[in-house]
């Protein structure tokens, strides 16, 4: 064959290969939309921004088993603690947006922009919400020597002794710290804040009598049962299933709640069909009776919101807590 004829088959081959490639690219979204088995084909990493043994870690490990069953692939929990959860947040924000890296984090994530002078990622720009998974109401716990038996009596006691009562928290800028500052403003009381390095030492400070009270999610509950602490109120919109005889703060101080949520995030630009698959499987897990029972035993309430509702909650909480943090002059450790 003459040399001058050789370019034609080569060009045709290139055009054919290009056409096939373009066809595959165009078909990819359609394949996702039609529910093909393209996702997932390997294990999913479930990032927890805090050490093992905490609330986020508990919920992640409860959800991961059933989620893995639904996805047909293992869901492996990985703890990446540090910087108040921001190390994990940055890691996930920079991960490939393919559905193989997901993260559970609590509502402190929307407070970070107001608490820290700089955050290396933007929650709304660099992360995509999947679902608000669970909520956690705090418990208003006091040392047994505190004479107040309920919130009304505590408010009266604090007003009679301004600046004399103290409360502990897991640290400056923690949800419990901010929740207590909201309470102080609404109740018109002056109670001093004593920050600690974590929930366990903050709880032990109340047991020891170093401070008089604490807002606690789960850490203090065993000590209530043992009588070392007394629960005078819960902070959710309704009474806790674990403490049904304990009134809410709102029953004495209308409008007050202090509820922490835990939600699932993926990197921004994760394909919508992948997010939809994760959302559908997570909602199934959160509605599973066995899972709900495990969550209630840890004082969590299963939610499983729509992606849109979670995005709205993020916007609203970022605005609300940002205002509280600025007005109270709160700075993180």
Backbone torsions as a table, in degrees:
resi	resn	phi	psi	omega
1	UNK	NA	134.5	179.6
2	UNK	-61.3	148.0	-177.3
3	UNK	-61.4	-33.0	-174.1
4	UNK	-70.6	-11.7	179.5
5	UNK	-90.3	-11.5	-174.3
6	UNK	-66.6	-31.2	-178.7
7	UNK	-62.1	-29.9	-174.1
8	UNK	-60.9	-52.7	179.2
9	UNK	-60.3	-36.5	-180.0
10	UNK	-64.0	-47.4	179.7
11	UNK	-62.9	-39.9	178.4
12	UNK	-62.3	-41.3	179.0
13	UNK	-63.1	-41.7	179.6
14	UNK	-63.4	-43.2	-179.5
15	UNK	-65.1	-38.6	179.0
16	UNK	-64.6	-44.9	179.5
17	UNK	-62.5	-41.3	179.7
18	UNK	-64.2	-41.1	179.8
19	UNK	-63.5	-42.0	178.1
20	UNK	-62.8	-43.5	-179.3
21	UNK	-62.3	-46.9	179.1
22	UNK	-62.5	-36.3	178.3
23	UNK	-63.9	-39.8	178.5
24	UNK	-66.2	-42.3	179.3
25	UNK	-62.5	-44.5	-179.8
26	UNK	-65.8	-31.4	-176.8
27	UNK	-80.8	-17.8	-175.0
28	UNK	-58.6	-51.5	178.7
29	UNK	-60.4	-37.6	179.5
30	UNK	-63.1	-39.8	179.5
31	UNK	-63.0	-43.5	176.0
32	UNK	-59.8	-47.3	-175.5
33	UNK	-63.7	-31.6	-179.4
34	UNK	-84.6	6.0	174.7
35	UNK	73.1	36.5	179.6
36	UNK	-69.2	173.5	-178.4
37	UNK	-87.6	17.8	-178.6
38	UNK	-63.9	-25.3	178.4
39	UNK	-136.1	132.2	-6.9
40	UNK	-94.6	155.0	178.3
41	UNK	-121.4	5.4	178.8
42	UNK	-153.9	169.8	-178.3
43	UNK	-59.1	149.8	178.1
44	UNK	-104.2	134.2	179.3
45	UNK	-93.2	127.6	-177.2
46	UNK	-109.9	102.1	-173.2
47	UNK	-85.1	130.9	176.0
48	UNK	-115.0	123.6	-174.5
49	UNK	-78.9	5.7	-175.0
50	UNK	-133.7	166.0	-177.8
51	UNK	-64.2	161.9	176.5
52	UNK	-61.8	144.8	176.6
53	UNK	101.7	-12.2	178.9
54	UNK	-87.7	-178.6	-177.6
55	UNK	-63.1	-45.9	178.4
56	UNK	-58.9	-43.0	-178.9
57	UNK	-64.9	-43.3	178.4
58	UNK	-56.9	-50.3	-177.2
59	UNK	-64.5	-42.5	179.8
60	UNK	-59.3	-42.7	-177.4
61	UNK	-72.2	-31.6	175.7
62	UNK	-67.5	-44.6	-177.0
63	UNK	-73.5	-32.3	-170.4
64	UNK	-61.7	-35.1	-176.6
65	UNK	-64.9	-54.8	-179.1
66	UNK	-68.2	-34.5	178.5
67	UNK	-63.6	-41.6	177.2
68	UNK	-61.6	-38.5	178.0
69	UNK	-63.5	-42.6	-178.7
70	UNK	-68.4	-38.0	-179.5
71	UNK	-80.1	-20.2	-177.7
72	UNK	78.1	16.7	178.0
73	UNK	-142.4	150.2	177.4
74	UNK	-61.7	142.9	172.5
75	UNK	-113.4	111.8	-170.8
76	UNK	-102.4	119.6	179.5
77	UNK	-78.7	130.5	177.8
78	UNK	-128.2	124.8	178.2
79	UNK	-90.2	126.6	176.8
80	UNK	-130.0	72.9	-176.2
81	UNK	-77.4	163.8	174.5
82	UNK	132.0	146.5	176.3
83	UNK	54.8	41.4	176.9
84	UNK	64.3	24.1	-179.7
85	UNK	99.7	-8.2	-173.5
86	UNK	-75.7	-23.3	176.3
87	UNK	-63.6	-45.9	178.2
88	UNK	-66.7	-40.1	179.7
89	UNK	-59.4	-44.3	178.5
90	UNK	-65.6	-39.9	-179.8
91	UNK	-60.2	-46.8	-178.5
92	UNK	-69.7	-39.3	179.5
93	UNK	-59.0	-31.7	-178.1
94	UNK	-96.3	0.3	-180.0
95	UNK	-77.3	161.8	178.7
96	UNK	-62.2	133.6	-178.9
97	UNK	-82.7	65.9	-174.1
98	UNK	-122.4	4.6	179.1
99	UNK	87.7	-0.4	-178.4
100	UNK	-98.0	1.3	172.6
101	UNK	-132.3	115.3	178.1
102	UNK	-125.1	161.1	-176.9
103	UNK	-139.9	143.5	169.9
104	UNK	-109.9	131.5	177.1
105	UNK	-146.3	156.9	-179.3
106	UNK	-96.6	-178.5	-169.2
107	UNK	-66.1	-9.5	174.6
108	UNK	-59.4	-23.5	-178.2
109	UNK	-60.6	-30.1	179.7
110	UNK	-85.6	-10.0	178.0
111	UNK	-90.0	-22.7	-175.0
112	UNK	-54.1	-43.0	-178.4
113	UNK	-60.2	-27.3	179.6
114	UNK	-90.1	-19.9	-175.4
115	UNK	-92.5	-31.2	-173.8
116	UNK	-113.2	144.6	-179.8
117	UNK	-63.9	-27.8	177.1
118	UNK	-150.9	137.7	176.1
119	UNK	-123.9	132.4	-170.7
120	UNK	-74.9	-4.2	178.2
121	UNK	-144.5	161.5	179.8
122	UNK	-111.0	121.6	-176.2
123	UNK	-56.4	-43.1	-174.5
124	UNK	-82.6	-27.2	-178.6
125	UNK	-91.0	-38.3	-170.5
126	UNK	-102.6	-9.9	177.9
127	UNK	-125.4	151.0	177.2
128	UNK	-117.3	131.5	179.0
129	UNK	-75.6	142.4	176.2
130	UNK	-108.4	-57.7	177.4
131	UNK	-160.3	146.6	167.9
132	UNK	-78.8	111.7	-168.6
133	UNK	-81.8	-55.6	-176.1
134	UNK	-143.1	162.0	171.8
135	UNK	-121.3	156.0	-177.6
136	UNK	-138.8	111.6	174.4
137	UNK	-80.9	144.1	177.1
138	UNK	-83.9	165.8	177.0
139	UNK	-117.9	131.9	179.8
140	UNK	-87.5	103.4	-174.2
141	UNK	-111.2	141.1	178.9
142	UNK	-129.2	159.6	173.2
143	UNK	-67.6	143.4	-178.2
144	UNK	-56.5	-23.5	-179.1
145	UNK	-76.2	-15.8	179.0
146	UNK	-67.8	124.3	-174.2
147	UNK	-69.7	-18.8	-178.2
148	UNK	-69.7	129.0	179.5
149	UNK	-99.2	-11.0	-179.6
150	UNK	-154.5	178.3	-175.4
151	UNK	-66.3	-40.2	179.4
152	UNK	-59.9	-42.9	179.1
153	UNK	-68.5	-35.3	178.7
154	UNK	-66.7	-42.5	178.2
155	UNK	-61.4	-43.5	178.6
156	UNK	-62.7	-41.1	179.2
157	UNK	-64.2	-43.4	-179.3
158	UNK	-66.9	-36.9	178.9
159	UNK	-70.5	-29.7	178.3
160	UNK	-76.8	-21.8	-178.2
161	UNK	-132.3	64.9	-175.9
162	UNK	-60.0	129.5	178.4
163	UNK	78.4	0.5	-177.4
164	UNK	-92.9	-27.1	179.7
165	UNK	-89.9	149.1	-179.8
166	UNK	-123.6	153.4	171.0
167	UNK	-133.2	149.0	178.1
168	UNK	-102.9	161.0	175.1
169	UNK	-148.4	165.0	177.3
170	UNK	-69.2	-1.8	178.4
171	UNK	149.7	159.6	176.0
172	UNK	-59.8	130.8	178.6
173	UNK	84.4	0.1	177.2
174	UNK	-70.0	155.8	177.9
175	UNK	-55.8	-34.5	179.5
176	UNK	-68.7	-38.5	176.5
177	UNK	-61.2	-49.0	-177.8
178	UNK	-67.3	-38.7	177.2
179	UNK	-60.7	-38.1	179.5
180	UNK	-71.9	-35.2	177.6
181	UNK	-65.8	-36.8	175.4
182	UNK	-63.2	-43.3	178.3
183	UNK	-59.0	-47.6	-178.8
184	UNK	-58.0	-42.8	-179.4
185	UNK	-66.4	-44.5	-178.6
186	UNK	-69.1	-35.1	-177.9
187	UNK	-86.5	-15.4	-178.7
188	UNK	69.1	42.4	-177.9
189	UNK	-122.6	159.0	179.0
190	UNK	-115.2	100.6	178.9
191	UNK	-122.6	129.5	-173.3
192	UNK	-78.5	141.5	179.9
193	UNK	-95.0	132.1	175.7
194	UNK	-124.4	103.3	-177.6
195	UNK	-80.6	146.4	175.6
196	UNK	-126.4	172.2	179.6
197	UNK	-93.0	70.1	177.6
198	UNK	118.0	163.5	-177.1
199	UNK	-68.9	-36.9	-177.6
200	UNK	-63.9	-52.1	178.7
201	UNK	-65.2	-31.7	177.7
202	UNK	-65.4	-38.2	177.9
203	UNK	-69.9	-43.2	179.7
204	UNK	-62.7	-29.5	178.2
205	UNK	-64.7	-35.5	177.1
206	UNK	-71.9	-42.8	178.9
207	UNK	-59.1	-39.1	-179.2
208	UNK	-76.0	-12.3	-179.0
209	UNK	85.3	9.6	178.2
210	UNK	-69.2	-33.7	173.4
211	UNK	-131.4	166.2	-172.9
212	UNK	-95.7	-21.8	-172.3
213	UNK	-157.6	168.3	178.8
214	UNK	-159.2	148.7	164.8
215	UNK	-93.1	121.6	-174.8
216	UNK	-132.6	135.3	178.6
217	UNK	-79.5	-65.2	-177.7
218	UNK	-127.6	-25.5	-172.5
219	UNK	-59.5	-38.1	-174.5
220	UNK	-84.1	-12.2	-173.8
221	UNK	-58.6	-44.2	178.0
222	UNK	-59.2	-30.8	-178.8
223	UNK	-78.3	-22.2	172.3
224	UNK	-69.1	-43.7	179.8
225	UNK	-64.5	-32.6	-179.3
226	UNK	-83.6	-9.1	179.7
227	UNK	88.8	2.3	179.7
228	UNK	-76.5	-22.1	176.0
229	UNK	-133.2	158.0	178.1
230	UNK	-122.5	130.8	177.7
231	UNK	-89.0	121.8	179.5
232	UNK	-107.6	-12.4	178.0
233	UNK	-169.2	159.5	170.3
234	UNK	-116.4	161.0	-169.2
235	UNK	-111.8	8.4	178.0
236	UNK	-80.4	-179.7	178.1
237	UNK	-74.9	-22.6	176.1
238	UNK	-136.3	167.5	-177.0
239	UNK	-64.9	150.1	-178.9
240	UNK	-75.3	140.1	176.6
241	UNK	-65.1	-24.9	179.6
242	UNK	-83.5	-22.4	-179.8
243	UNK	-133.0	64.2	-172.3
244	UNK	-65.3	-21.6	-178.8
245	UNK	-90.9	-3.8	-179.4
246	UNK	-95.3	123.9	-177.9
247	UNK	-70.2	162.4	173.5
248	UNK	-81.1	158.1	174.4
249	UNK	-60.6	-37.5	-177.0
250	UNK	-62.0	-23.1	177.2
251	UNK	-66.5	-24.6	177.0
252	UNK	-108.1	-26.7	-178.3
253	UNK	-129.8	83.0	-173.9
254	UNK	-53.0	135.1	176.7
255	UNK	95.8	-11.0	-177.5
256	UNK	-88.1	130.2	168.5
257	UNK	-143.1	154.2	173.2
258	UNK	-140.6	90.3	-174.0
259	UNK	-118.7	126.0	175.6
260	UNK	-94.2	134.7	174.0
261	UNK	-109.9	153.9	173.0
262	UNK	-119.8	125.8	-176.8
263	UNK	-127.7	163.4	-179.0
264	UNK	-104.9	130.8	-180.0
265	UNK	-123.6	156.6	170.3
266	UNK	-133.6	165.9	176.5
267	UNK	-60.5	145.8	174.9
268	UNK	-58.1	153.8	-179.8
269	UNK	73.9	7.5	170.3
270	UNK	-61.9	133.1	-177.1
271	UNK	-54.5	138.2	-178.6
272	UNK	-55.0	-41.0	178.5
273	UNK	-63.5	-32.6	177.4
274	UNK	-68.0	-44.2	177.0
275	UNK	-60.7	-41.2	179.7
276	UNK	-62.8	-39.4	178.5
277	UNK	-65.5	-46.6	178.4
278	UNK	-60.7	-43.8	-179.7
279	UNK	-60.2	-47.5	-178.5
280	UNK	-60.4	-43.6	-178.9
281	UNK	-69.6	-38.6	179.4
282	UNK	-65.7	-40.9	178.7
283	UNK	-63.1	-39.9	175.8
284	UNK	-59.3	-45.0	-179.4
285	UNK	-63.2	-45.0	-177.1
286	UNK	-67.9	-20.5	177.1
287	UNK	-94.7	-2.9	178.3
288	UNK	-69.0	130.3	-174.7
289	UNK	-61.0	-40.2	178.9
290	UNK	-64.4	-39.8	178.6
291	UNK	-67.6	-44.7	-179.9
292	UNK	-59.9	-39.1	179.9
293	UNK	-63.6	-44.8	178.2
294	UNK	-61.9	-38.0	-179.6
295	UNK	-68.7	-44.3	-180.0
296	UNK	-61.3	-37.3	178.6
297	UNK	-62.1	-20.9	179.0
298	UNK	-106.0	13.2	176.6
299	UNK	74.8	18.7	176.8
300	UNK	-100.4	146.2	175.4
301	UNK	-112.9	124.5	-179.0
302	UNK	-68.3	138.0	179.5
303	UNK	-121.0	-72.7	-177.0
304	UNK	70.3	59.0	-177.0
305	UNK	-76.2	171.1	169.6
306	UNK	-71.6	160.2	177.2
307	UNK	-61.5	-38.7	-179.4
308	UNK	-66.2	-40.4	179.4
309	UNK	-66.0	-36.9	178.2
310	UNK	-66.7	-42.9	178.1
311	UNK	-60.1	-39.2	178.5
312	UNK	-66.2	-41.2	178.3
313	UNK	-61.9	-39.2	178.2
314	UNK	-61.4	-46.9	179.7
315	UNK	-61.0	-47.2	-176.4
316	UNK	-66.2	-43.3	-178.7
317	UNK	-70.3	-34.5	178.5
318	UNK	-63.0	-40.9	179.0
319	UNK	-69.9	-45.1	-176.6
320	UNK	-65.3	-53.0	-176.4
321	UNK	-71.0	-29.8	175.7
322	UNK	-60.6	-41.3	178.9
323	UNK	-65.5	-45.3	179.5
324	UNK	-60.8	-45.8	-177.3
325	UNK	-63.3	-43.7	-179.6
326	UNK	-66.3	-45.8	-176.7
327	UNK	-68.0	-33.0	-179.9
328	UNK	-86.8	-8.6	-179.0
329	UNK	65.2	34.8	-177.2
330	UNK	-78.6	133.6	175.5
331	UNK	-125.9	140.9	178.5
332	UNK	-73.5	159.1	177.7
333	UNK	-65.3	NA	NA
